[in-house]
Amino acid sequence: MAITTLHHWHSSLPLITKSRPSTLQRVLCSASLHSSKCRREYTSVMIVPTGVGAAIGGFAGDALPVARALSSVVDCLITHPNVLNAAMLYWPMPNVLYVEGYALDRFAEGLWALQPVHQNKVGLVLDKGIEEELRIRNLQVADATRASLGLPVVEYIVTDTPLEVEKWIDSYSGQSTGRIKHPGSLLRAVDTLVTQSQVDAIAVVGRFPDDDTEDVDDYRKGMGIDILAGVEAVISHLVVKEFQIPCAHAPATKALPLSLSLSPKSAAEEIGHTFLPCVLSGLSRAPQYLVKNSQFSNNICVLASDVDSVILPLNACGGDGVLAFARKQKKPLIITVEENETVLNSTPDKFGIETVTVSNYWEAIGVVAAHKAGIDPYSLRRDRIGKIQRNSFVRTNGFAVSNMS
């Protein structure tokens, strides 16, 4: 399986991404002439599950404005490609960590840590099933990001067998999913880039079946479910689980006919030949994943225990990551958003999760701002603070004793 070099001399440069510990999750101290202030950084996790028809975040990067607003309030925002990817569009945010969904679940469970980096060497895997013209378009995008953005996309490889992507809507859950018929071909290609080219992150472009216009008409109008998203997650999960490095996927598809009824929420996917730019941008600075062992160090890693709040749709509380955060002894504040409806029915009450439920992301960001300031969010609401309760405890002899004596 031959590797084609995009930038021969670059691969010989020393890797400098981990040369200096990150300042994330440190105690920040700022001194002035009059006072010295110390505080711990505030970290939020924003989740919008993939392929579940989320009203906000279920289309082409339409949750990105929420992430931008939230990142201006918190010190560190952790979120996943489904939130940040908008095909040809993206927005660089220095305090946002781009974490693949499988890795985000392992992070929430405390099994993995996140190590921020200055730069990743990115390798590109192209499905052998991609036609020559479409393959060239994707390679031109990679070259454009290298020349115009300075991204370290160093080499690409073509799989030895077409991946043969299949996608469908799960009849029980209503969410999109799928599979690739030849996962071994993908893993062999990734292994070659990791072991021989020593890349730090992987972008995958798989050839997706062409849809009839009718099959995606609702999605293009800003309704329904992204039928591509579910199997995209399957592909990235496979790579991240096997290699424990950042990975994201961009589908290769033929251009659809011009639509006059196109929704702004879906428009980012129709302004270019590929969906690759946002993936390469995100992966170039995605944090590395450290598996729980001697690699863990509070000085250079972000841990699940550092998370202060988690924001997600109200009826999408059944995921591994959310449940892991909810089970922690020191739980983060979990904020659920009613307006962001999905096809799921996993509300907090079904899992015994205590949350602050808000109507929309305006309110969610307000709650985060209050929480970061050390303020009870309910104190900002009318008549939501009652009288303080008297505490009592029971001695071993069974008699209740007041602590006010």
N, C-alpha and C positions, 0 to 999 in steps of 0.2 A: 504494500500500500504506500504509494509515493506521497511525500509531502511537497507542496509547492510553496516556495518562499515568497512572501509579500515584501519583506524588507530584510535582506540578508544580513546587513551589518548590525541591525537592531538586536537580533537574538543573541549576539555576543556581548551585549552590554551587561554589566553587573546589575543584579536585581537590588533596587534600593527601597522597595516599598515598605520593608519592615525594619528599616535602620533606626527608627526613632520611636519610642513609645508614644501612643496617642494620648491626647489630653482628655479624651472622652472618659466620663465617670471619675474624674479627679475632683478634688475639692478645689474650687476656684477661689482665690484670694485676691482682692484688689484693694490697694491702699491709696488713700488720698491724704491731703494735708490735715483733714479734720477727723477722719474715721477709717477704720479697717473693717471691711465686710467680707465674710466668708459664707459660701453656700455650696451645696452639692448640686451637680448638674441634674436637670429634670429631663427624664427620658419617657417618651410615649411610643406606643406601638399602634399603628393604624392597619386594620385588616379589612379587606373587601374580598370575600372568596371568589375564586375564578369560575366562570361558566355557570353561574347561578342566576343570571338575569338581574343583577343588582341594578336598581333604578339609577344609582350613582356609582360608577365604577364598573358597570357591566358592558361598557362599549369601548371606544377607542381612547383610553386615557382620560375619560371624563371625570375621574376622581382626582386627577392631578391638581386642579385648583384647590381642593380641600387640603391636599398634602402641602401645597405651597403656603396656604394660610396657617396651617397647624405648625409648620416648621418655623414660622416667624414668631411663634409663641413659646415653643419648647426649646431646650438646648440641644436635644438629640431626638430625631424621629426615625424609628425603624419601620419600614414597610416593604412591600414585595412588588415584583415587576408588574403585576396586574394593576396596581395603583399608579405606577410611574411611567409605564410604557404607553406611548401614543403614536406608534408606527413611525412616521417621518418626524414627529415632534417630540420634544423632551424639554426638561428644564433643570439645569444644574443647581443643586442645593447642597452646600458644603456640609451641613449638619444632618443630612439624611443618609441612612444606611439602606442600601438596595439588597434585600435578602430574599432569596428564592423561598417559595412556600414550604417545601419539605424541611429546609434548613431552619426556617422560622419556627416550625413546630418543635424541632429538636432543641432549638434555643430556649423556647418557652418551658420545655420539660427539664431544663437544666443540664442536658446531656452535651450540648455544644455551646461554645462561646463565640463571640464575634470579635475579630481583630481588625480594626480600621487600618487602611493602607493609604499610601500616597498614590500608588499606581499599580495596576495589574497588567501583565502581559496577556493579551487575549488571543486565543486560538479560535478559528472559525471552521465548523464542520458543515459541509454541504452534502445534501442527499444526492446520491447518484441518479435518482429518479428525476432530478430537475433538468429541464431542457436547456440546451446550450445558451440560447438567448437570455433566458431567465437567470441562468448561472452567471453569465457575464454581467447582468444588471446588478446582482448582489455583490459581485467582486468590485464593481465600480463604486458601489456605496461604501464598501470597506476602504477602498483607496481614498475616497472623498473624505471620510472621517479621519484618516491618517494625515492627509494633506491640509485640510481646512480646520480640523479640530485638534490635531496633534495626538490622536488616540493611538495607544500602543497595540494595534492589531497586527500581530507579527507574522503569522502563517495561516494557511488554510489547508484543508484536506477534504477529499471527496470519499464518501463511504464506498466500500468494495461491493456493496449490494444495495439496490434501492430499498429504502426503509418501508415503503408501502404503508402509509398512514391511513388509518380508518377512524372515522368519527361518527358519533351518534348521540341522541338525547336519551338519557336513562328514563325508561317508562315509569319507574317507581318514584324517583326523586325529582325528575323534571330538569336535572342539570345536564350539561354537556359532558361527554367523556369520550373515550376511544382507546386506541392502541396502535403500536407499530408492529408489523409482522416480523420484522428482522431486527430486534433490539441488539443482538450480538454485533451486527455491522456497525451500529452507532457506538457501542462501547469499545470496539476495536479502534475506531477512528479517534475517539477521545483519548484512549490509552496511548496511542502513538504521539499525539500532540503533547500529552502530559509528560511522558517518559523521555521522548526524544527532543522535543522542542521546549520542554519545561515551562509551559504556559501556566498562568495562575487562574484563568477563568475561561469558560467555553461558551461560545455562541453557536447555536444550532439552527440551520435553516432546513426544514423538511418540506418536501413537495406534498401539498395537500390536494385531495380530490377537488376537482372543479365543481362548484355548486350551480344548479339551475338558479336563475335570477329569483324565481319564486321562493326558493328555499331560504334566501337571506333577505327577502324584501322587508319583513318586519324589522329585522336588525338594522338595516340601512335607514329605516324610518325612525329609529330610536326606540324600538319596542322589542320584546322577545328576548332570546338568549343568543349569545355569541357561540355558535356551534363549533368554532375552532378552538376556543379557549380551554376546554376540558382536556383534550388530548395534548395540547401544548404543555399543560401542567404535568401530564403523565411523562412526557419526554424529559422535561427538566428534572423532575423528581428522580427518574431513573439514573441520570448522570450524577446528580448531587449525592444520592444515596451510595453510589458505587465509589465515587472519587473524593467526596467531601470538599469540593471546590465550587465557587459560584458558577451558575449556568442559567441561561435564559434562551428562549426559543423565538424565532421569527418565521411564520409560515411563508412558503412560496406558492403563490396562486396567480392565475391569469387575471388580468384587469377586467372588472365588470363594466357593462355598458353605463354610459352617463345617466344619472338619475336626477330629475328635477325635484324630487321629493326627499332628497337626502337630509337626514338629521345632522345638525352640527355635532352631536355626540358621536357619530360614526364617521365623520368626514375626514379625520386624520388618516384613516386607512386608504383613502382614495386620491391622495394628492401626490403619489409617487409610485414607483415600480416595486418597491419592497417595503417590509416593515422593520428592516434591520437597524436603522440609525439609532433608535432609542435603546435597543438592546446593547449595542456596542458602547454607547455612552454610559449606560448604567453599569455594565460589567467592568468598565475601565477603572472604577473606583469602588466596586463592591467589596465589603469586608470579607476577609478570609474566615473560614470555619475551623475552629479548633475543637477536636473531640475531647471529651472529659478525661483527662489523664494529667500527666506531668506538664503538658503544654499550657494548662490554665495558669493565668497570673492576673491578679487584680490590677496590676500596673499597666497592662497593655490590652486588656480585654474588656468587652462589655458582656455582663452576665445577666441572666434572667432576673436575678435579685435586684438589679439596678433599675428595672422598669417601674415607673411610677403610675402610669395609666395606660389603658388599652381602649381603643375606640373601634366599634364595629357595628354592622347592621343589627337591629333588634332581633330578627328571626334567623340569625346565622351564628348561634352560640354553641353549636355542637361540634366544632372542629377541635382537633387535638391541641392546638396551641391555646385556644381560649380556655378549654377545660383545665389545661395544665396551669395557666395563670390563676384560675379560680381556686385551685386546690392548694396553692402555696400558703404557708403559715403566715407570711407577711404578704397579703394580697395587694396587688396594684388596684387602683380605682378603675373599675370596668364601666365604660360608658356605652350605652346602646342607643342607636339612632332609629327612630320610628320611620322617618321619611324614606330611608334607604331600604325599600322592600326588595325581597328576593323570592325565588320559588321555594325556598326552604321553609320549614316550620319549626325551627329549633330555637324557641324562645327561652329566656333565662330561667323561667319558673320550672321548665321541664327538667332542668339539670341542677336545680337548687342554687343557682348563681345569684349572688347579690349584686345588683347593678344600679347605676343612676341612669334612668331612661329619659332621653331628651327628644324633642320633636324633630330637630334637624341639626345639620353640622354647624350652623351659626351658634346654636346653644351649646353644642358639644365643645366647641373651641372656647366659649365663655367658661364652661365648667373646668376645662383644663387650665385656663388662665387663673381662675380662683384657686384651684388645687395647688398650682405651682407657687402662688403667693402665700400659701399656708392658711387659706381662708376656707371655711366650710362652705361649699357651693350653695347649700340650702339657705345660708344667711343672706344670699342675694335675692331670695324669693319672698314674696309677700306671705306673712304669717306661717312660715315653714319652720321656725325655731320655737319650740315649746319651752316650758320651764325645766330647769335642770332637775334630774331625778336623784332621789336619795338612794344611796347604796347601802346594802346590808350584806353580811355574810353569815354563814352558819358554822358554829363551832362543831367539833367532833361529837359533843354531847347532844347535838340536835337543837340547841337554843340559838335563835337569831339574835345577833348582837349588832347594834348600830355603830357605825364608825364616827358618829357625831358626838359620842359621850365625852 
